[in-house]
Amino acid sequence: MNKWFNRLFQLNSNGTTVKREVMAGAIGFFTIVYIIAVNSLILSEAGIPLEAAIFATIITSVVGCLIMGFWANVPILLVPGMGINALFSYTMVQSMGLSWQEALAVVFISGLIFVFVAFSRFAQTLSESIPHSLKEAITVGLGLFLMLIGLEKGGIVEKGTNSIIALGELGDPQVLATILTFLLAIILFMRNVPGNFLITVVAGTLIAWAFGLIDVQKTDEKSFALSDYMEVFGAMSFDNLLSVTFWIAIFSLTMVLVFENIGLVHGHVGFINRPEQFKRAFQANSVSALLSGIFGTSPTVATVESAASMAAGGRTGLTAVTTGMLFVLSSFFIPVIKLIPNSAIAPILIIIGGLMLQNIRNLDLKDMSESFPAIFIIAMIPFTYSIADGIAIGFILYPILKISIGKAKEVSFALYVIAALFLFNFVFHVIS
């Protein structure tokens, strides 16, 4: 069996083992499993039945991880993206007035465009048009964003009334549980203990239980029935296909999908030192996004939490396949999985975010025309709580600064077009 896995996923050439890959896949699963509950609740705000949204989230995550694992052979996890799901429910449905069935059609068409870009020369052209400084900044910004999410999940910081964030109550049981779990996690990580993140999840759950943060009665919650899902599968509606609103929604979603995932995939393959896999990973990403509309959810993305699997030793697609298989099993154990508290997951997100922040050393801070747009991306991704908006601001600022110092020729034509499209998108949302 090990020989078969080695041939299929090239384990030896990537310096890894079946045990390490499976362990990394388990870590990735426990880090991202919250998406089942969170994404389903956000989709329900668009009118999709909650039980159906749960199954749609699970099956989309399963298929996405399997496609990434077998096609691209990298440990990138594809699940419905945070931020894009909010764009789906709150912008396209609630603000723009599309039905959720029409919004799913938007996802499908945006996915088709994404597939065209990923399987054509445009993917390489777009990737090459983005300066190295901006690519590195996206990775750093994602790391800072991941740290912020971890700090918020652990209750250490929270959105304040008179400030962007505020320090949480140090006497709060959740904060204490998070701090204790973090200390354990960072010690295990620094000592390179095998399976340190998985140990953190288990130990963190026990610590939370000791602080009275876990209600075991939640395991009695009702599971869902497959019949609930059938009214969502393939429920796309193209009745509004010729309307301006429909195509504006497609434009907005496509911009976010393509450029957010260029940044995410580039960061991930760079993290494991396998940049040659960018093309296939990007292609797997696009196909998964296309299928999301059919399965009944907002599009999948190369989730930031994939870095948790990589930090745990994941180097090949076997990690992603393992996570996908665990998502299959999760359909039977959703109430049990919900017992894993935020205080057990938050320390892992904080540590992984800190690892990604180290890429800031690759920035040339002496050239302000390169570093300033990069710094804006790093700052604006967490401050706007939007990966797409943070990227857009940096992409718009970069050509402006280059033009201002007489270096307009250093900016590729493609980047000028990208910046103009991002600017148009901002202007549209302001006037609408």
Disulfide bonds with the S-S distance in Angstrom:
none
